Amino acid sequence: MKKRLLSAVVAACLMFGSAAALPQGTFTDSVGITASADTQGDFTYVLSANGKYALVTKYNNTTNTTCTVPDKLGGVPVEVIGQEVFKGKTKLQRVTVPTSLRVISNSAFENCTALTVVDGLRSTQLTSVGDYAFKGCSAMKNINFPKTLETIYLNAFENCSSMESVIGLQNTKLSGQLVATFKNCKKLNYIEFPEGVTYMESTFQGCTALYSITLPNSVVTVGAHTFDGCTNLTVVTMPANLETLGAYAFYNCAKLQDPAYMLKDTKLKLIGKECFTNCAQLKKLFLPSTATNLSYCCYGFEYKSAYDFYDCTIMLYNSGKAVESAYRTANKYWYDNYPNYFDRKVKFEYIQCTNHSYTSEVTKKPTCTASGVETFTCTECGDTYTKPISATGHHFTETLNYVVELVPATPAKNGYKKYKCENCWGQLSGGYKTVTINKKNIRLFGKSRYDTGVAIANQLKTELNASKFENFVVCDGRGFADALSASYLARVLGAPILLVAPNGDSTAIDYIKANKADKANVIIVGGTGAVSEDTVTKLKALGTSVNLTRLFGNNRYDTSNAVVGYALGRAKTLGKTIGDTVILADGRNYADALSASATGMPILLVNGAGNALNDEQKNVMKLLTGNGVSKIVIAGGEGAVSKEIENAAKQIKTTARVYGKDRYKTSVAIADHFFKTPSAVTIATGTNFPDGLCGGPLGYATKCPLILTADGKGADANTYAKSKGVTTAWILGGTAVVSDSAVSEILKK
């Protein structure tokens, strides 16, 4: 099959003829159809340009009395019956259509004079019926429309002389114009319409069996010849929004009910020429006071004899004086030339309203900030008065439908929900309301230390307002030294610390893969004995977008020197703050260094039992002090870091020792020294290191000291928290690691 595409215009002409384009909104993909046609059974068809549906272009059988349009042609659903497909098939009595049908095109069934039934139409997705689609189907008694119907085009059922009823039309989406739709359907006696139809013209012309009809309030115009020749029409309920009656609209409606109040409650402005001519029984007609645009012979003239007419009366309320004036002006010829007849036969009767019966309508809706207007109108005479309606005020509902912004609370800061008014959706002044969500504790943990590291990393990403990380720090999860040395590096790079193991655990690798920027750096801290080559291989498998760097030394102290030196260089390159303090902590134990990891300061691990600093440590410290570091803090007492190391440090820069009687008190002392105005605290267990190792960068990012605790060890931390007004915490690890009671002991008021 050729794949050359017809233009949208050619496709529209093929389906609806050169005089009509596709109904607006019928096809969302109507960009053309394939240029060549195929045949399947009795049908010739083409496919849409995207190949999603088929369009029937021809029915090739002239003898069958029944026909079933296939569900699919060319392997795709049939959605369109094209122009003139069944036109003139005079032997065809019954057609079954597929449920996928959306469009019946121009003249598709025109002059199928034996057609009685279109089976399955109610179950289709039909949206539009084209011009003359069923014109001349003189044997068809009824048609049953699906709810999806939106448009009926010109003369669609003209001359369907056996048509008695139209089923389901009132439940459709039908809107717009109905022009000559049921013209000359001589047996049509019942029909209902949905709201949405706005214009009618020749719609029921010649429907001689139509006795009564109710038009939807959406109709504004009943145009020319709409009911022309409906000789049995007696009762018409006109729409409240009616403004125009066209020429000959009720011409020859000989049985139209008298007196006629059908226009009384409308907004009628214009009546076309000879609108009611030959309405023999119509002797009185009530017109609303708005009907001041009148054409000649617009009311009820049946010729009795030459220049003689039956008596007729136009009824008006006192407010309708302008209608009489307009009528006399419109019919000036008759008044001037046949005054003895015309003025005598056409009378005006004015009706007094003695007992007003008011109905109300909101003519100006109130808004959240502005008042509205309620108008009361007498149903008898049209007298009106108004009352103001107070502004409604904004109304807020705490449902997701109206939340425009949601920032969750954390231990470090309040969150908030911003709502829009459910009435004005925030479009008017004051149309938003912000509700504070108070700070709350958040526990970060996983089923293993590696998962806990990922949970902390995810929270860090949120606190840094980052969608992806450009840097990651990877450390051995089996030991503490390298990760604690790396806390300063992680702060400088805005990176999480992730723990890995040589046992094939891929938690950290998977996290990096899912959360890395287009270009990312992974800094591995520790030698191959800490972070294996197997882990490096897995990282390399992430592709060239990941740049790997390994920092290590002969031991944990050398590694610490290497990490701090590298971090200092990156800080200078990135323009990040270096910090004013370098912290010396014992490398033999994790407790004091872990407490210091949230400070964001460089941490150098030293052998606390030693009696001196080695040359490399001195060099790193001098490098730091030469770049703005003005103080040295020793974390821990002399049992952790010896007096000799303290003296050696004093030879380089001013040195202070921050400590307590045990690791818990030392942890609080470090918090009090570095965090004068904390937003919350970070709590980790003091009995083991894994869950706290990754918490330093989060503590720094949220201005929260990292405090060690255990059951019964929270008294000093509670004193600190109270003095700083702290009531919330990040909790690193599950309840088996840091119990709820331990948390409560620290945060109790």
Disulfide bonds with the S-S distance in Angstrom:
none
